[in-house]
Amino acid sequence: MCDGITVRDDGMRFELALLRARVLLRLGRGDRAIDVLRSCAFVPADPDAYVSVHMLLGMAFARLGQHERGESLLTQARDLEGEAHPTIRAELLLNRGLAKYFAGNAEEADTLLESVPPNADMISARALEYRGWIAASRGLIDKAAYWFRSAITCIRSCRWRDRFVEASVLQGLATVNSEMMTTVGWSDVESRIRSFDWNADGLGIPRFWVAVYCAMMSEALGEDLDARAWAREAERRAPNQAYRAMALCRTAALFRGIDDAEAHLEFALRAEEAYGELEPGSLGADQRRLPLFIASEFAYAGSFSDAQRLMTQYREIVVPGLPNVGGDERFRALEFLVDGRLAEGRGERPTAVHSYTKALRILRKGGYRRQAVEVALRLARLTGSVRYAEYAAPALDQVHPNYWMARELRALKSDVAPALTNRQRAILRLVAEGKTYKEIGAALGRSWKTIANSVEQLRGKFEAGTRGELVAIALRHGLVEVGDKTTRSA
């Protein structure tokens, strides 16, 4: 549209340059925005134009990571804003806040965005949107949900529309709803997502993430066909191969949830294959987490060697090059979750409990309810402690009974312990204390071979693959005390 405008004078050329720069900044093209602004030699006389050019140049440099230069230009704009129009001053406040956000100063960014006047139309909506993303980046999911809902309310009353803002807010709402596992207001959000026109250029990434999180919500609501359709949509609309691998991980998780082990592993392998075609150094921060996501699915599939290989790659190659986002530790929690699953596979119950406990602590603090419930259910299985099931129960109130976490919770509550003799109970208690077969035999006046055979019989009764799993099941049924040495060491 800009190309179709006939330029009549320098003033018009300058206004067109400002318009182009604004559009390019929304598309993340700070380099092109700078070129456009510098190509116009016209020197503005009125304060609105003068503040605007400094503001847009400052924002462009901030987006390119040249934070000091960007903030210097934004400061110059602030010093000149006294006579500028209120809308320009509101836009400057917004951009100063965004520059702080891109520089990693979340608190300062939030303070500036809070100062944006509520009557500044779409500028106010953008401020609310970014307050939502700042809260999410700091692990404050409840606050993020509040700001995204406020942004939607603001958008409805705006005179001017901005599809980039609305798409980003819809992505934020889909994210927080799935993380909090809440269905309150979800039908309205999903309806808005389905009716939204996603065909504009530059909406590929929010469109992808909306599909991923809608797949999660549909799964939790028991709408398995919709969940798979959303996952296919995410794969089909993936902006690049890295995002396609993420979509394949989501599909793998869906099949894991319905206990289709073959399909689960197949999609995890497809995700790894897609990741193997990428150059890790060329990926963005969110895409570089891919080996962690794939390792998680491999760990659940029982492909422990593949999971461990990817975890080593992630920690040694990926993590050192990632930006440090203060307050956001959810990926660290996912590392602990994978560590716990790997420890379970090795039969190292105390190590698994320790890793899961650290993951749960992080996720509960950050408000990541969906992931926290998943970890709590693992801990309930391993320790037999009812407090983990009690934590999970209210969080699963709004999900469908067939959702895999709801099924797991019911299974925990309905397990019935097999009948045991007094001697079997004594052996089970000593196994839980970490005693060897010889030590148990000496304590009970039996040979170590007799004890070994008894333990094998117990494993068969409880359908336990390892001694650690046997102890976990016994704990869950209350057949051994939570204060046993094994539990204390965890």
C-alpha positions as CSV (number, residue, x, y, z in Angstrom):
1,M,0.0,0.0,0.0
2,C,2.9,2.3,0.7
3,D,4.4,1.6,-2.7
4,G,1.1,2.7,-4.3
5,I,1.1,6.2,-2.8
6,T,2.1,9.1,-5.0
7,V,4.6,11.3,-3.1
8,R,4.0,15.0,-3.7
9,D,6.6,16.7,-1.4
10,D,9.3,16.1,1.2
11,G,6.8,16.3,4.0
12,M,4.7,13.5,2.5
13,R,7.8,11.5,1.9
14,F,8.8,11.8,5.5
15,E,5.3,10.8,6.8
16,L,5.4,7.8,4.5
17,A,8.9,6.9,5.9
18,L,7.4,6.9,9.4
19,L,4.6,4.7,8.4
20,R,6.9,2.2,6.7
21,A,9.2,2.2,9.8
22,R,6.3,1.4,12.1
23,V,5.2,-1.4,9.9
24,L,8.7,-2.9,9.6
25,L,9.2,-2.7,13.3
26,R,5.9,-4.7,13.8
27,L,7.4,-7.3,11.5
28,G,10.6,-7.5,13.5
29,R,12.7,-5.8,10.7
30,G,14.6,-3.2,12.7
31,D,17.4,-3.1,10.1
32,R,15.0,-2.2,7.3
33,A,13.2,0.4,9.5
34,I,16.6,2.2,10.1
35,D,17.3,2.2,6.4
36,V,13.9,3.7,5.6
37,L,14.2,6.4,8.2
38,R,17.8,7.4,7.2
39,S,16.9,7.5,3.5
40,C,14.6,10.4,4.1
41,A,16.7,13.7,4.4
42,F,13.7,15.8,5.3
43,V,14.2,17.5,8.7
44,P,10.8,17.8,10.6
45,A,9.8,21.1,12.2
46,D,6.9,20.0,14.4
47,P,7.6,18.2,17.7
48,D,5.4,15.2,16.8
49,A,7.5,14.2,13.8
50,Y,10.8,15.0,15.6
51,V,9.9,12.8,18.6
52,S,8.5,10.1,16.2
53,V,11.7,9.7,14.2
54,H,13.9,9.5,17.4
55,M,11.5,7.1,19.0
56,L,11.3,4.7,15.9
57,L,15.1,4.8,15.4
58,G,15.6,4.0,19.1
59,M,13.1,1.2,19.0
60,A,14.8,-0.3,15.8
61,F,18.2,-0.3,17.5
62,A,16.7,-1.9,20.6
63,R,15.1,-4.7,18.5
64,L,18.5,-5.3,16.9
65,G,20.1,-5.8,20.4
66,Q,21.9,-2.4,20.4
67,H,20.3,-1.5,23.7
68,E,22.5,1.4,24.8
69,R,22.1,3.1,21.4
70,G,18.4,2.5,21.3
71,E,17.8,3.8,24.8
72,S,19.9,6.9,24.1
73,L,17.7,7.8,21.1
74,L,14.5,7.1,23.2
75,T,15.8,9.4,25.9
76,Q,16.3,12.1,23.3
77,A,12.8,11.6,22.2
78,R,11.6,11.8,25.8
79,D,13.5,15.1,26.3
80,L,11.6,16.6,23.3
81,E,8.1,15.2,24.0
82,G,6.8,18.2,26.0
83,E,4.9,19.7,23.1
84,A,4.1,16.5,21.3
85,H,0.5,15.1,20.9
86,P,-0.7,12.9,23.8
87,T,-0.9,9.9,21.5
88,I,2.8,10.3,20.5
89,R,3.7,10.6,24.2
90,A,1.8,7.4,24.9
91,E,3.5,5.7,22.1
92,L,6.9,6.8,23.4
93,L,6.1,5.4,26.8
94,L,5.2,2.1,25.2
95,N,8.4,1.9,23.2
96,R,10.5,2.9,26.1
97,G,8.9,0.0,28.0
98,L,9.5,-2.4,25.1
99,A,13.1,-1.4,24.9
100,K,13.6,-2.2,28.6
101,Y,11.8,-5.5,28.0
102,F,14.1,-6.4,25.0
103,A,17.1,-5.5,27.2
104,G,16.0,-8.0,29.9
105,N,14.9,-5.3,32.4
106,A,11.4,-6.8,33.2
107,E,10.6,-4.7,36.2
108,E,11.5,-1.4,34.6
109,A,9.6,-2.4,31.5
110,D,6.5,-3.2,33.5
111,T,6.7,0.1,35.4
112,L,6.9,2.1,32.1
113,L,4.1,0.1,30.5
114,E,1.9,0.7,33.5
115,S,2.2,4.4,32.9
116,V,0.7,4.2,29.4
117,P,-2.7,6.0,29.6
118,P,-5.6,3.7,29.5
119,N,-7.4,5.9,26.8
120,A,-4.6,5.6,24.2
121,D,-6.6,3.2,22.1
122,M,-4.5,0.4,20.5
123,I,-1.4,1.7,22.2
124,S,-3.0,0.8,25.6
125,A,-3.9,-2.6,24.3
126,R,-0.2,-3.2,23.3
127,A,1.0,-2.1,26.7
128,L,-1.4,-4.6,28.3
129,E,-0.3,-7.3,25.9
130,Y,3.3,-6.9,26.8
131,R,2.6,-6.7,30.5
132,G,1.1,-10.2,29.9
133,W,4.2,-11.5,28.2
134,I,6.5,-9.9,30.9
135,A,4.5,-11.7,33.6
136,A,4.6,-15.0,31.7
137,S,8.4,-14.6,31.2
138,R,8.8,-14.2,35.0
139,G,6.7,-17.3,35.7
140,L,3.7,-15.3,37.0
141,I,1.0,-17.1,35.0
142,D,-2.0,-15.8,37.0
143,K,-0.9,-12.2,36.4
144,A,-0.2,-13.0,32.7
145,A,-3.8,-14.3,32.4
146,Y,-5.1,-11.1,33.9
147,W,-3.2,-8.8,31.6
148,F,-4.1,-10.8,28.4
149,R,-7.8,-10.7,29.4
150,S,-7.5,-7.0,30.0
151,A,-5.9,-6.6,26.6
152,I,-8.8,-8.4,24.9
153,T,-11.3,-6.1,26.7
154,C,-9.3,-3.1,25.6
155,I,-9.2,-4.3,22.0
156,R,-12.9,-4.6,21.9
157,S,-13.3,-0.9,22.7
158,C,-10.5,0.3,20.4
159,R,-11.4,2.6,17.5
160,W,-8.4,1.3,15.5
161,R,-7.7,-2.4,15.0
162,D,-4.3,-4.1,15.0
163,R,-4.2,-7.8,14.0
164,F,-0.6,-8.2,15.2
165,V,-1.7,-7.2,18.7
166,E,-4.8,-9.3,18.7
167,A,-3.0,-12.4,17.4
168,S,-0.3,-12.0,20.1
169,V,-3.0,-11.7,22.8
170,L,-4.8,-14.7,21.6
171,Q,-1.6,-16.6,21.7
172,G,-1.1,-15.5,25.3
173,L,-4.6,-16.5,26.3
174,A,-4.2,-20.0,24.7
175,T,-0.8,-20.3,26.5
176,V,-2.1,-19.4,30.0
177,N,-5.3,-21.4,29.7
178,S,-3.5,-24.6,28.8
179,E,-0.8,-24.0,31.5
180,M,-3.4,-23.4,34.2
181,M,-5.8,-26.1,32.9
182,T,-8.8,-23.8,33.3
183,T,-11.8,-23.9,31.1
184,V,-13.4,-20.7,32.5
185,G,-13.9,-18.4,29.5
186,W,-12.1,-20.8,27.1
187,S,-15.0,-21.3,24.8
188,D,-15.0,-17.5,24.1
189,V,-11.3,-17.6,23.5
190,E,-11.4,-20.6,21.2
191,S,-14.3,-19.0,19.2
192,R,-12.3,-15.8,18.8
193,I,-9.3,-17.9,17.6
194,R,-11.4,-19.8,15.1
195,S,-13.0,-16.6,13.7
196,F,-9.8,-14.6,13.6
197,D,-8.2,-14.0,10.1
198,W,-4.8,-15.5,10.4
199,N,-3.8,-15.0,6.8
200,A,-1.9,-11.7,7.2
201,D,1.8,-11.8,6.6
202,G,3.9,-12.0,9.8
203,L,1.4,-14.0,11.8
204,G,3.0,-17.4,11.3
205,I,4.6,-17.8,14.7
206,P,1.6,-16.8,16.8
207,R,-0.6,-18.9,14.5
208,F,1.7,-21.9,15.2
209,W,1.7,-21.5,19.0
210,V,-2.0,-21.0,19.1
211,A,-2.5,-24.3,17.4
212,V,-0.1,-26.0,19.8
213,Y,-1.9,-24.7,22.9
214,C,-5.3,-25.4,21.4
215,A,-4.2,-29.0,21.0
216,M,-3.4,-29.1,24.7
217,M,-6.7,-27.6,25.7
218,S,-8.7,-29.9,23.4
219,E,-6.8,-32.9,24.9
220,A,-7.6,-31.8,28.5
221,L,-11.3,-31.4,27.5
222,G,-11.5,-34.9,26.1
223,E,-11.8,-33.7,22.5
224,D,-9.2,-36.0,21.1
225,L,-10.1,-35.5,17.4
226,D,-9.9,-31.8,17.8
227,A,-6.6,-32.1,19.6
228,R,-5.1,-34.1,16.7
229,A,-6.5,-31.7,14.2
230,W,-4.9,-28.7,16.0
231,A,-1.6,-30.6,16.2
232,R,-1.8,-31.3,12.5
233,E,-2.5,-27.6,12.0
234,A,0.6,-26.7,14.0
235,E,2.7,-29.1,11.9
236,R,1.2,-27.8,8.6
237,R,1.6,-24.1,9.5
238,A,5.0,-24.4,11.2
239,P,7.1,-21.4,10.1
240,N,10.2,-23.6,9.7
241,Q,11.6,-27.1,10.4
242,A,12.3,-26.4,14.0
243,Y,8.7,-25.5,14.7
244,R,7.6,-28.5,12.8
245,A,9.7,-30.7,15.1
246,M,7.9,-29.0,18.1
247,A,4.6,-29.8,16.5
248,L,5.6,-33.5,16.2
249,C,6.5,-33.5,19.9
250,R,3.0,-32.3,20.7
251,T,1.5,-35.0,18.5
252,A,3.7,-37.6,20.3
253,A,2.4,-36.3,23.7
254,L,-1.2,-36.7,22.5
255,F,-0.6,-40.4,21.6
256,R,1.2,-40.8,25.0
257,G,-1.9,-39.5,26.6
258,I,-4.1,-42.2,25.0
259,D,-1.6,-45.0,25.8
260,D,-0.7,-45.6,22.1
261,A,3.0,-46.4,22.8
262,E,3.8,-47.3,19.2
263,A,2.5,-44.0,17.7
264,H,4.0,-42.0,20.6
265,L,7.5,-43.4,19.8
266,E,7.0,-42.9,16.1
267,F,6.3,-39.2,16.4
268,A,9.1,-38.7,18.9
269,L,11.4,-40.3,16.3
270,R,10.0,-38.0,13.6
271,A,10.7,-35.0,15.8
272,E,14.3,-36.1,16.3
273,E,14.8,-36.7,12.6
274,A,13.5,-33.2,11.9
275,Y,15.8,-31.8,14.5
276,G,18.7,-33.6,13.1
277,E,18.4,-31.7,9.8
278,L,18.8,-28.4,11.6
279,E,21.9,-26.3,12.4
280,P,21.5,-25.6,16.2
281,G,23.5,-22.4,16.0
282,S,20.9,-20.8,13.7
283,L,17.9,-21.4,15.9
284,G,16.1,-18.8,18.0
285,A,16.0,-19.2,21.8
286,D,12.6,-20.9,21.9
287,Q,13.6,-23.3,19.1
288,R,16.9,-24.2,20.8
289,R,15.0,-26.0,23.6
290,L,14.0,-28.7,21.1
291,P,16.4,-31.5,22.3
292,L,14.9,-31.0,25.8
293,F,11.4,-31.5,24.5
294,I,12.4,-34.6,22.4
295,A,14.4,-36.0,25.3
296,S,11.2,-35.8,27.5
297,E,9.2,-37.8,25.0
298,F,12.0,-40.4,24.6
299,A,12.2,-40.8,28.4
300,Y,8.4,-41.5,28.6
301,A,8.8,-43.9,25.7
302,G,11.5,-45.8,27.6
303,S,14.2,-44.9,25.1
304,F,16.5,-43.9,27.9
305,S,19.8,-44.0,26.0
306,D,18.4,-41.6,23.3
307,A,16.9,-39.4,26.0
308,Q,20.2,-39.2,27.9
309,R,22.1,-38.4,24.7
310,L,19.9,-35.5,23.9
311,M,20.0,-34.2,27.5
312,T,23.8,-34.3,27.4
313,Q,23.7,-32.4,24.1
314,Y,21.3,-29.9,25.5
315,R,23.3,-29.1,28.6
316,E,26.7,-29.0,27.0
317,I,25.9,-27.2,23.8
318,V,22.6,-25.5,24.0
319,V,22.3,-24.1,27.6
320,P,25.5,-22.1,27.6
321,G,24.3,-20.0,24.7
322,L,20.8,-19.3,26.0
323,P,19.8,-15.9,27.4
324,N,19.2,-15.8,31.1
325,V,15.6,-14.7,31.7
326,G,15.2,-13.9,35.4
327,G,12.3,-15.7,37.1
328,D,11.5,-18.1,34.3
329,E,12.7,-21.6,35.4
330,R,10.2,-23.8,33.7
331,F,12.8,-25.3,31.4
332,R,15.0,-26.1,34.3
333,A,12.0,-27.9,35.8
334,L,11.6,-29.9,32.6
335,E,15.2,-30.9,32.9
336,F,14.5,-32.2,36.4
337,L,11.5,-34.0,35.1
338,V,13.5,-35.8,32.5
339,D,16.2,-36.6,35.0
340,G,13.6,-38.1,37.3
341,R,12.2,-40.3,34.5
342,L,15.7,-41.5,33.6
343,A,16.5,-42.3,37.2
344,E,13.2,-44.3,37.4
345,G,14.4,-46.2,34.3
346,R,17.6,-47.1,36.1
347,G,15.7,-48.2,39.2
348,E,17.1,-45.3,41.3
349,R,14.0,-44.3,43.2
350,P,15.6,-41.9,45.7
351,T,17.3,-40.0,42.9
352,A,14.0,-39.9,40.9
353,V,12.1,-38.6,43.9
354,H,14.7,-35.9,44.5
355,S,14.6,-34.7,40.8
356,Y,10.8,-34.7,40.7
357,T,10.6,-32.8,44.0
358,K,12.8,-30.0,42.6
359,A,10.8,-29.9,39.4
360,L,7.5,-29.6,41.4
361,R,8.8,-26.8,43.6
362,I,9.7,-24.7,40.5
363,L,6.5,-25.4,38.7
364,R,4.2,-24.7,41.6
365,K,6.1,-21.4,42.4
366,G,5.7,-20.3,38.7
367,G,2.0,-21.3,38.5
368,Y,2.6,-23.9,35.8
369,R,-0.3,-26.0,37.0
370,R,-0.5,-28.5,34.1
371,Q,3.2,-29.5,34.4
372,A,3.1,-29.4,38.2
373,V,0.2,-31.8,38.3
374,E,2.1,-34.2,35.9
375,V,5.1,-34.2,38.3
376,A,2.9,-34.5,41.4
377,L,1.3,-37.7,39.9
378,R,4.8,-39.2,39.4
379,L,5.7,-38.4,43.0
380,A,2.4,-39.9,44.2
381,R,3.3,-43.1,42.3
382,L,6.9,-43.3,43.7
383,T,6.3,-42.3,47.3
384,G,2.8,-43.3,48.1
385,S,2.3,-40.0,49.8
386,V,-1.4,-38.8,49.6
387,R,-0.4,-35.1,49.6
388,Y,0.6,-35.2,46.0
389,A,-2.7,-36.7,44.9
390,E,-4.5,-34.2,47.0
391,Y,-2.6,-31.4,45.2
392,A,-3.5,-32.8,41.8
393,A,-7.2,-33.4,42.5
394,P,-8.5,-29.8,42.5
395,A,-6.3,-28.8,39.6
396,L,-8.0,-31.6,37.5
397,D,-11.5,-30.5,38.4
398,Q,-12.2,-28.9,35.1
399,V,-10.6,-31.5,32.8
400,H,-12.4,-34.4,31.1
401,P,-12.5,-37.7,33.0
402,N,-10.7,-39.5,30.1
403,Y,-7.8,-37.0,30.2
404,W,-4.7,-39.0,31.0
405,M,-3.9,-37.2,34.2
406,A,-7.5,-37.7,35.4
407,R,-7.2,-41.4,34.6
408,E,-3.9,-41.6,36.5
409,L,-5.4,-39.9,39.5
410,R,-8.3,-42.4,39.6
411,A,-5.9,-45.3,39.3
412,L,-3.9,-44.0,42.3
413,K,-7.1,-43.9,44.3
414,S,-8.4,-47.3,43.2
415,D,-5.2,-49.4,43.6
416,V,-5.8,-52.3,46.0
417,A,-2.8,-53.9,47.7
418,P,-2.3,-57.7,47.3
419,A,-2.5,-59.8,50.5
420,L,0.8,-60.4,52.2
421,T,2.1,-62.7,55.0
422,N,3.8,-61.3,58.0
423,R,7.2,-62.5,56.7
424,Q,6.6,-60.8,53.3
425,R,5.7,-57.6,55.1
426,A,8.9,-57.8,57.1
427,I,11.0,-58.4,54.0
428,L,9.3,-55.5,52.2
429,R,10.0,-53.2,55.1
430,L,13.7,-54.1,55.1
431,V,13.9,-53.8,51.3
432,A,12.5,-50.3,51.7
433,E,15.2,-49.5,54.2
434,G,17.8,-50.3,51.5
435,K,19.0,-53.5,53.0
436,T,20.9,-56.1,50.9
437,Y,19.6,-59.7,50.5
438,K,22.4,-60.9,52.9
439,E,21.4,-58.2,55.5
440,I,17.7,-59.1,55.3
441,G,18.6,-62.8,55.6
442,A,20.7,-62.3,58.7
443,A,17.9,-60.2,60.3
444,L,15.2,-62.9,59.6
445,G,17.3,-66.0,59.9
446,R,17.1,-67.0,56.3
447,S,19.6,-67.5,53.5
448,W,20.2,-64.7,51.0
449,K,18.9,-66.9,48.2
450,T,15.6,-67.5,50.0
451,I,15.3,-63.7,50.5
452,A,16.1,-63.1,46.8
453,N,13.4,-65.6,45.8
454,S,10.9,-63.9,48.2
455,V,11.6,-60.5,46.7
456,E,11.1,-61.9,43.2
457,Q,7.7,-63.2,44.4
458,L,6.9,-59.8,45.8
459,R,7.8,-58.1,42.5
460,G,5.5,-60.5,40.7
461,K,2.6,-59.8,43.2
462,F,2.9,-56.1,42.7
463,E,3.9,-56.3,39.0
464,A,7.0,-54.3,39.8
465,G,9.9,-54.3,37.3
466,T,12.6,-53.3,39.9
467,R,13.2,-53.2,43.6
468,G,12.7,-49.4,43.5
469,E,9.3,-49.7,41.8
470,L,8.4,-52.4,44.4
471,V,9.2,-50.0,47.2
472,A,7.2,-47.2,45.5
473,I,4.1,-49.3,45.1
474,A,4.4,-50.5,48.8
475,L,4.7,-46.9,49.9
476,R,1.6,-45.9,47.9
477,H,-0.4,-48.7,49.6
478,G,0.9,-47.8,53.0
479,L,2.6,-51.2,53.5
480,V,5.8,-49.5,54.6
481,E,6.2,-46.3,56.5
482,V,7.0,-43.0,54.8
483,G,9.7,-42.5,57.4
484,D,11.8,-45.4,56.1
485,K,15.4,-44.7,55.4
486,T,14.9,-44.7,51.7
487,T,12.2,-42.1,51.9
488,R,14.3,-39.9,54.2
489,S,17.2,-39.9,51.8
490,A,14.9,-38.7,49.1
